[in-house]
Amino acid sequence: MPRLLPRLVVVLLAFYAATTIVRSADAIAPASATDASAVTPSLITASDLLKLKQVESPALSPDGKWVVYVVRSIEPKPEAKDDWVYHTNLWLAATDGKTPPRQLTRNTNSNTAPAWSPDGQRIAFARGGNAPTDKTQIYVLALEGGEAQQLTKSEFGAGTPRWSPDGSRILFTTTLNFAQVRDTLEKAVVDSKPKWNFEKPGRAAGDVGNWGLKSADKAKKDDKDAKRPTASPDGTLQERREWLAKNEADGNPRPLDHLNFLSETDINPDMTFGHLLVQEVREDAEAKDLTPGYNAFNGGDWMRDGKSIVVTGAKNLLEHPDRSISTSLYLVDAAGGGVKLFLEMKDYSLGNAVASPDGKSVAFTATPGEFLGYGQAAVSVCSVTGTDAKILTAKLGRTAGNLSWSSDSEEIYFVAPSSGGFPLYSVFPASGAVNNLSKNIGEDTGVRAYDVVKDKFVQVITTTKDPYQLYAGLRMRGQMLYAPPLATPNSSWLAGKKLSAVEPHSFTNKEGLTIQYWTMKPTEFDPAKKYPLLLQVHGGPQAMWGPGEDSMWFEFQYFAARGYAIVFCNPRGSGGYGFDFQHANFQDWGTGPASDILTSVDFAAKENYIDKNREVVTGGSYGGYMTAWLIGHDHRFKAAVAQRGVYHLPTFFGEANAWRLVPSQMGGYPWAEKIRPTLERESPFNYVDKITTPFLMQHGDNDRRTGFVQSEMMFKALKVMGRDVEEVRYPRATHEMSRSGEVKQRLDSLVRYEEFFRRYIGEN
């Protein structure tokens, strides 16, 4: 039976709702700093990217009266013409909306991950150094004013601060390489060898000096005082090994001896390990590594008694970390007494653990299966003793993340992609009842980040009208009442811009799956004119697009402003529609999803304003794969741009750090007799001779998520055949170039893609 609210509380809630709640479309209107009616709207331009500000990491004060958050902006690069850099700074706003937000930090470095002290008087955050080689450290800022004071001086860096329940200590994370772990163990005079198999054939861990510390530890610019073994190319076998190890420490050469030898940006001959450290909040305090050794742990939430921290780690700590896929939950002794198993579940990977405020329970996510892509992470809960675990949201069929408890420990909040939006949900552990808390503002909006304290909440929300707005409101049992936005850092320039609306559609494919797709008219739409149609394809392949997606907001509006009609859809295999829908692309990345995508194009092209002779296509990552697949099987498109794509799955297995997608989504490895034909069948490269569409490929020189050799294969093959093809390569760029890459490169890519299309479809 639901609890009855006292009459006074009911009256107050009614008054709050009547005076501040914003409903439906009103909730997503940007708050303009000027009178929009007095401004003559203009179109989005490429250079408007430089005005875009992102809101991140909102954190409520313990009393709920204040929210600190991060604003990521693009600023001119000092002493550089026609170039820009990112700044991230902390801002503070009153949740009652009566005072305007104010900027707390003005440092040109990165200021991120704010966290309030339990007494609400201080804010801890992570700040990057002035030089690229400087390590990020934890700083503490008093709310009453003054300069932020550096707390940590970790030689390995420090991030994601979390205050202990009594406010006397701060937990933070850092990353060590193999040599650094070995050095810390040797200094502690304990066994410095890993307990798992070293996997260097014929050799043992620690059989040479710790030469890696020479290059890894920047504080030691020379090793005159270090005790190093004799190293000689002409000495004994041991001395020759020492000489080889010394060369390896200098990065010349870089030997590879472990499975995950690729990072996001480069080959990675060294292993790294995430550690958790704790430090008292006082001057001259030293940090203590709570998880020393050759195992990685992540997450980290204080148990409410302050004696331990619950973290995520490999299910088998005696297995080589590169071989470990499944995860369990562990308890870390906050006094440095070691790590012990807290909870493991057969056939599930566990993560995202959060302790309840009453100290009785722990919420976490449980994902079935070991491989990537298909398991739906469900909100789960167990007792504080690690017993009585139960899964709460399996029937919801959505992948949950970003868990948080209500202050009364009765609700667990989480965000999950669903049908084109990213709603905030809650689940009651006692009953298992699930609520969609975003229904008041539209389920197709995107909750990018949030926080809840007592009866207050804050959310960063993406809508089609404004990609980054900070909302506050009143939390009630199973629902939330929204007040006008607290901060809309993009409203001043958006007030003078004309935007295109997103229109939803759907159809049922031959397999009985409902496929959602969306269209956008050209921003200056004239029903008497004909417009080119741009198909945009999402990555993943388990990603999901929709009106709540923030990363594509600017690109969509830019192309609409340039006179394109846009269509995008979530074909089979996309997240946000449940396991069966997501699993429908197993061993079928090409034909099935392409059918869904082209059907959405067919429907969109039926509109009278579409010029069917001027259809173009682009997509990134898996979207790059699909772009190449489409033009190898269908010739309707006048031009195509594939961004950072995958084109040959056997090669992708070898050159990409996302290689596990091959066994998990194709059913096996390239050398398996029954799997190899599947990989060839599903590889766009094997249809390269069918490609006649003018084709531009983009890749970053440091993109190791998908690898860039495959794009070179495609480019070379098409060039040999004399087809219209170009490849553009961006130096230093990674797979994340379009989202967080160098500003000038992001700007260049937008203009370059659109210019390529215009060669073949002309101006409007």
N, C-alpha and C positions, 0 to 999 in steps of 0.2 A: 504494500500500500504506500503511495507517495506521501512524503512528509508534508504537513500543512504549514504554510508560512504564517507567521504572526500578522495580524491585520495591519499594523504600522508598516511592516516590510512590504506588504502587498501595495499599500498606498504609495510608498516611495518608489517602488518599481513601476507602478502605473504612471507616476509623474515623470520618471526618467524616460520611459518609453515615449510618452507624449511629447516631451520636449527635445529629446536628442536622438531617438532612433531614426535611422535612415534605411529605407526599404528599397528593394528591387533596383530599378535603374537609377534611382536617386543616389544609391549608395556608391555607385561607381563613377559618378561625375567628378572630374577633377576640380579641386577648389582653386579658383583663379585668383592670382594676386592682383589682377586688374579687371576692369569691367570688360568681359569678352565681347559684349555687344558693340563696344567702341573700337574694336580692333578689326581691321580687314584681314580675314584669314588668308594665310599663304600655304603653299604646299611644303611637305617635308622635303628637305634636300639632304644630300649625302653629308654635308658639313654639320647638319643638325646632330649627327652622332656625337659630336664633340660636346654637346650640351646635355647629353643623357646622363642622369644621375641614378645610381642604384642604391636602394635602401636594404640593409642587411642586419642580421643579428640583434633584433630588439630584445632588451632585457628589462624587466620590471623591477623596481625597488621593492624591498620586502613589505613595505606598507602599501604598495600599489599606486603611490602618488606620482611617481616619476618613471620615465622610460629612457634608457640610454640606448642608442642605436648607431650603426655605422652608415655613413654616406660615402659611396665610391664615386668619384668624379674624375673627369678628364681635364687636365690642365696643360698649358703650354710648357714644353720642355725647356728648362733654363739654358740659355746660351745656345739654343738650337732653333733654326728657322724652319718653319713648316713641319714641326714634329711635336708630339705630345706624350705625356706620361699620366699614369693613374695616381690619384691621391685617395687615401682612405682615412677618414677622421671620425671621431666620436661626436655625437650630438645628444642633447638632453631636451626632453619635452615633458611638460606637466600633463598627466593623463586626463585632467579635467578640461583641457583645451583652453584655459583662460589666459595663459601666457604663451607667447610664440616660442618655438624651439630656438635653442642657442647652441652654438658650436663650442665644444669643450676642448678639442685639440686642434692645433693649427700646424702641427709638424708635417713636413713634406714627406715623411716616411709613412709606412703602412701602420695604421692603428686599428686593430681588429679584436674580436672575441671579448667584448666587455662582460664583466661579471661583478655583481654587487656583493659587498660584504654583508653578513647577516644582520648587522646593526644599521645598514643602509647609509653609512657615512662615507664609504670609500668604494671606488670602482677599480678593479684590476683589469688589465688588458694587455694584449701582446703588441709590441712595437718593433718594427724592423729597423735595421741600422742604416747609417748614411751611405755606406758603400755596399755593393753587391755581396762582398765577402763577409760583411758584418752579420752576426747572428741575431735573430729575433730574441727579445728578452721580455720578461713580465715587468710591467710598471704598475704603480698604484697611485691613483689620483683622489685626493680628498674632495668631497662634494662642496665643502665650504670655500674652496678656491686654492690657488697656488699652483705651482708646477708639479707635473707628475714626477714621482720618484722611482728610480729604477730599483726593483727588488732583486731579481735574479742576475747572476753573472755566469750563467752556464756556458762552458766552452763549446757545448754542442747545440746551443740554442734552446728556447723555451716557448711553448705555445699553449693555447686553450686553458687558461687558468680556471680553477674551481676552488672556492673557499671551503674550508672545513666548517662543520656546523657551528663551532664556537668562535669562528673568525680568527683563530690564532695562526692558522697555517694555510698555505695555498698549494694545491696539487697542480702539476703541469706536466706536459708531455715534451719529449725530445726524441731525436733519432741519432743512433750511433751506428758506425760501420763496424766491420769485424775487428779491425785493429783496435778501435777505441774500446770495444767490449773487452777484448783480451787485456788491454792495458789496465782497465779498471779492476778486473779480476786479479791480475798479477799484483797490483798495488794493495789489494785486500788480502793477499797471500792465501788465495783459495785456488782450487783447480780451474785452470784457464782454458780447458779443452771443452768443446761442445759435447753434449751427451748423445747427439744424433750423429749419423754417419756423415763424415766430412765430404764424401763423394769426389775426392781428388785421387784418381787411380794411383795406387802404389805409394801414396803419401799419407801423412798423418797431420792433423791440425797442430800447429805450434812447433813443427819440426825445424823451423828456421826462426831467426830473430824477428821481432815485431817491426819490420821495416815499413809496413803500411802506415804506422803512426807518424812517420817522417813527413809524408805528404798530407795525411789526414788532419794532423794537429797543427793548425796555422800558427798557434802561439809559439811553437818550437821551430824557429826559422832555420836552425841548424842543429845538428846532433853531436856537437863537440863533447858535451858532457854526458851524452847518453852512452850506455854500455852496449856497443854493437859487436856482433861476431865478426870474425875476419871474412871478408868477401873477396873472391878472386876468380877470374875466368880460367886460371891455370893451376888452381890449388887442388885440394882434396875434393872428393865428391861433395862433402858438406860445405866446403868453401865455395864450390861452384853453385851449389843450391842457394847459398846466401847471396851470391852475386846476382843470380837470376831474380831472386826475391827483391833485391834492391832496385833492379831495373823495373820490375813490376810496380813497385811502390811509386816510381817516377812516372808511371803511366805509359811506359815505352818498353815492352809491349803491354797489351791488356789481355791476359789469358782468361778464358771463360771455362769455368768448371762446375757451374750450377745451373739448374733448369731455368729459373727466371732471370736470364741474363740481359733482359731488356727492361729499361725504365720507360717512362712516357716520352723521354727526349733523347735517349742515347743507349748504346750498349752499356750494360751495367755489370762489370766484372766483380764488383764488390757487393756484399750482402749488407742490408741495413736492418736495424731492429728498433722498433718503437718502444721506448721505456717511459715509465711514470716516475716522477720525482715529487718530493714534498719538501717545502721550506717554510720555516716560521716567518711570520710577517714582522720582521724587525731588522734593524741595521746589522750588517756583518753576519747575518745568519747564513749557514751553509746548507745547500740542498742535499737531500739524501735520495739516492737511487733505490726505489722500492722493488724494482724488477730487474736486478742485474742478471747478466747472462745472455745466451744466444737464442732467446725467444722474444717474439714481439707481442705486445699487448696494446689494445686500443680502447677507446671509450674512457670509462673511468668515472664513477659516481660515488660520492661518499655515502657510506651507510650512516644512518642518523646518529649512531652513538659515537661517530668520529674515530672509531678504532680500526676500520677497514674500508676498502674501496672495492666495488664490484666492477670487473673489467671483462673484455672479450679476448680470448686467445685461441690458439690452435687446439683442436680436440685432442690430438696426440702430441704432447710436448717432447716426446722422444723421437719423433719423426723429423726428417729434414724439413725446415719451414717451407721450402719450395714445393714439397710433395703434399703439404697439408692443405686441404680445401675446406673441410668442415670446421666449425668453431664451437666452443663451449664457453661457459661463464666461470670466472675465477674470483676468489677473494684475495686481495692483497693486504697484508698487515701494514697499517699506516705507520707503525713504529719500526718497520724494516725487518719484520720477522719472517718474510718470505711469502710465497704464493701457494694457495691450495685450491683444489677444485671446488666450485660452488654448485654448479648444475650442468649436467649434460643430458641430452635427449637423443635416443637412437633415431637415426635417419633424419635428424634436423640439425641445422646450423643456427646457433643462438647469437644474439647481439643486441646492441642498443639498450643495455640494462640501465634502469632508473629506479632508485629506492623511493618508497613512499614516504611522505612527510611524517606519518605516525610511526615509522620504523618497523612496521609489521610485514611489509610485502616488497617484492621487487617486480617491476614490469620489464618485459623484454620482447624481442621479436624472435619468432621461430620460423625458419624457412625450410620446407621439405626438400630433400634431394641434395646432392653434392655439387652438381654442375650449374653453370650460369643460365639465366634467362627465363626459366619457366616456373620455378617455385614462387608461390605468393607468400611473402613474409606476413605472418599473422601476429597480432598483439597477443601476448601471453602474460601470465602472472604466476608467481610462486611465493611461498612464505619466505621470511627473512632467513630461515634456516636452510633454504635451498630445497625444500620438499613441497609436495602438493602442487606440482606444476600443472597448469591447465591452459589450453589454447582458447582464446576468446573470440577471434574474428575470422576463423577459417571460412565460415559461410558467406562472409562479405565478399570474398574473392578479389580482394585488392591488396596490393603490396604496401604495407604500413611502414612508416618511418617517422622520425622526429617525435619521439614519445615524451610525454610529460604528465605529471600527476596534478590533480586538483589539490588545493590546500587541505581539504578535509579527507583526502585519500580515498574518496569514493568513486572518482572518475579518472580514466586514463585518456589523455588526448593524443591524437596522432593525425598525420597528413597522409593521404594516399591518392595517387592518380586515378581518376575515374571519369570516363566518358568525355574526355576533352577538358576537364577541369581538375583542380587540385584542392578538393575540399578539406576542411578541418572536421574530423570526426571525434567522437568520444565513445568509450565503452565502459559499462559498469561491471567491474569484476564480480560483484555479488550476484547479478542476474544475467550477465552476458548481453544486455541490451545495448545496441549500437545506435548512435544518433549522428545525423549529418548536421553539423553546426553552422554550415555555410549556406543553408537554404534561404536565409533572409537576404543575402546579397547576390544570390545566383550560384548554382552549383557548377557553372562553367567558368567561374573565376578561379584564380590561382592563389592559394595561401603559400607564400614563399618561405615565411618564417613566422614564429609566434611566441608568445609567452603568456602564462596565466599565473596570477597571484591573488589568492583570496577571492574577492568578488570582481576583480578587474582582469581584462585581457588586452593584449595588443597583437596586431597582425600586420605583416607586410603583404599587400594584396596586388595582384596583377589583373588588369582588365583591358579590354580593347581600347578604352579611352585614355588610360594612364598606366604604364607598366609597373610603377613602384609608388605605392601609397601606403602610409602608415596609419592604420586605424586603431582606435581604442573603443572600449565598450564595457558593458556590464555582463559578467558571467552569472548565469543561473543554472540550476540543475537541469542538464540535458539540453540547454539552449544558450544563445548569446544574443544580447541586444547591442546593436551597433550605433555608435555616435558618429558625427561627422569626422573626417580624417584629421589626424593631428599634424601630419606632415606630408606635403606633396611637393617635393623639391623640383619636380618637372613642370608644375602647373604654370609657372610664369611664362615659359616659352611655348608650352602646348596651347595656352590660351590664344595665341596668335596663329595656330596651325589648323588646317583643315585635315581631318582624318577620314579613313575609310572604315566602314562598319563590317563586322564579320557576320555572315549569314549561315545558319546551320542547315544541314540536309542529311538524309540517310537513305539507304536502300538495303535490300536483302539479296545477298549473293546466291549463287547456285547451291552452295553448301548449307544454306539456311542461316548464315551469320549476318547480323546487322552491321553494316559498315557506315560509320559516320564520316561525313566530309563537310567542308566549309568552303564558301566562296567569298571573295571580296571584290566589289566593283572598283573601277578606277576612281580615284579620289574626286576628280572633276568629271563626274559621269554625265554624259549626254545620251539619252536613249536613242537619239537619231544617228549616233555614230557606231562604228564597229571598232573593237579593241582586240589587241593580242591577248592570248590566254597563257599565263605562266603557271605551270605545274610545279609545286614545291613538294619534295619528298623528305620525310624525316629519317633520322638515323636510328641507331639501336642495334639490331632491328626491333628491340623491345621498347623503344621510346614511345611516347604518346604526345601528339600535338592537339591543340585546341585553343579556345579563347583565353584559357588560363596560363598559357605558356609564355614565359617572359623572354626567353633567349631569341625568339624570332620576331618579337614585336616590331623592332625598328626595321628589319629587313622587309617584312611584309608591307609596312606603311611606306617605305621608300619606293618599292616597286609599284605600289598602287598610285603613289604620287607621280610616278613616271609614266602613268597611263596604261598599266597592265591590269587586266582582270586576273585574279589569283584563285587557284583551287588547291586545297591540300586535304589529305584524308588520313585515317588510321586503318590501314589494311590489316588483314589477318596477320597475327604475330605481334601486333602492338600491345603494349601494356594498358592497364586501365579498364579491361573488359573481362577479366577472369582468366583462369587457367586454360580452359578449352580454346578460347579465342587466341590466347598467346601461343599455345602449343600447336596451333594450326599451321605454323610455318616450319615445323620440324621436317628436315630434309627437303624443304621447299622454300628457299629464299626468293626464288625467281618467279616461276609461272603463276602460282596462286596469288601472292601479294600483287604482282603486276596486273593480274586480271581485275582485282579490286580497285587498284589505282586508276587504270584506264577506264573502268566503268564510271568512276567519279568524273573523269575528264569528259567522257561522252555525255553525261548528264549536264555538266557545266556548259559544254559547248552547244547545247540546245537553245541556250538563251539567244535572243535576237541580236544582242549587242556584241556577241563573240564573233571574231573573224577566224573561221576554222582554218584558213590558210596561213595563219600566223600564230601557231602554237609552239611554245618553247618549254624547256624543262630544266630544273636544277635540283640538286640535293647533296647533302654532305654525309660522309661516313657510310653507313648502310645506304643512305640516300644517294651517295655517289655510286655505290654498287648498282642500285636500282636504276639510276639514270643511264648507266652503260648497258644494263640489261634491256631496258625499254628500247633504246635506239638500235640494239642488236636484233630486236624482234618486231619492232613497229616503226614505221617510217613517216608518221604524221608530223613529227616535230621538225621545225625549220632550223633549230639550233639547240645545243645541249651544253650545260656546264656541270661537270662532276667535281665535287669538292672532297678532297682527302678520302678517296674511295677505296674499296676492296674489289679486286678484279679477277684474282686467281686464287682459289681457296688453298690448294697445296702450298703455294708460295706464301700466302697469308699466314698459314700455320708456322712457317719458319721465320718470317721476318717481323712479326707483330707481337706486341706484348698482350694483345687480346686474343691470342691463339687458342685459348680454351673454348672459344665459341665453336671451333671446328668439332671437337669430340662431343660437346654438349648439344649442339644443334644439328649436326650432321650425322651423329651416331657412331663416330669412330675416327680413326686416324688415316692419313693419306696412304700408308703402306698396307692397309687392310684391303684384301682383294675385293670384298663386297662394298667397301666404302669409297675407294678411289673413283669408280665410275660416277658415284653421286657427286663427289666434289667437282669432277670435270663438268658434269651436266649443269651444276649450279654456278659455274664460274663464267662471268661475262666475257672473259678473254677468249673463251672457246667459240664465241660468236663474233669475234672482231672483224672477220671478213664480211659480215653482213652489215656492218656499220657504214652508212653513207651520209648520216647526218653530220653537219659541221659540229665539231666537238672541241671544247676547251676543258682541260683538266687542271686542277689546282692541287698542290700539295706543299706542306711545310717541310723544309730540309731536316727538321728535328722531330718529325711526326713518327713516333715508334709505336703508336697504338694500332694503326692499320699498316704501317710501313709504306714506303714510297717506291720500292722497286717495281711493284705491280703497275703503277701508273707509267713508269718508264717502259715497261713491256708493252702496254697498250699504245703509248705514244709512238714507240719505235715501229710497231707492227702497222699502225695506220699510216705512218710516214712512208714506210716501204711500199705500201699499196697506193700512195699518192692521194690519200684522202685529206679533206680539210680538217686539220687537227693542230692544236697548240697545247703546250703545257706551260704553266706558270708556276715557278717555285719561289717560295718565300724563305729567305735566310732566317735562321734562328727560330722559325715558327714551329709550333707543336700542333697536336690535334685540336687544341682548344683555341686556335688563332681567332676564329670568328666570334668567340665569346669573351676571351680575356687576353688575346694576343696584343702585339704592339699596335697602338692606335692607328698609326699611318698605314699599316698593312691591312687592318680591318677596313679602313676607308678606301684604300686602293682596290681591294677585292670587290666591294660593292659596285664601284664605278666601272671596274674592268668587266665584270660579268654582264652588266647592263649594256656596255658598249659592244660586247661580242654579240649579244642578241640583236642589236640594232643593225649590224652588218647584214643580217639575213631577213629581218622583218621590216626594216625602215622605221621612220618616225611616224607618229600618229597623224 
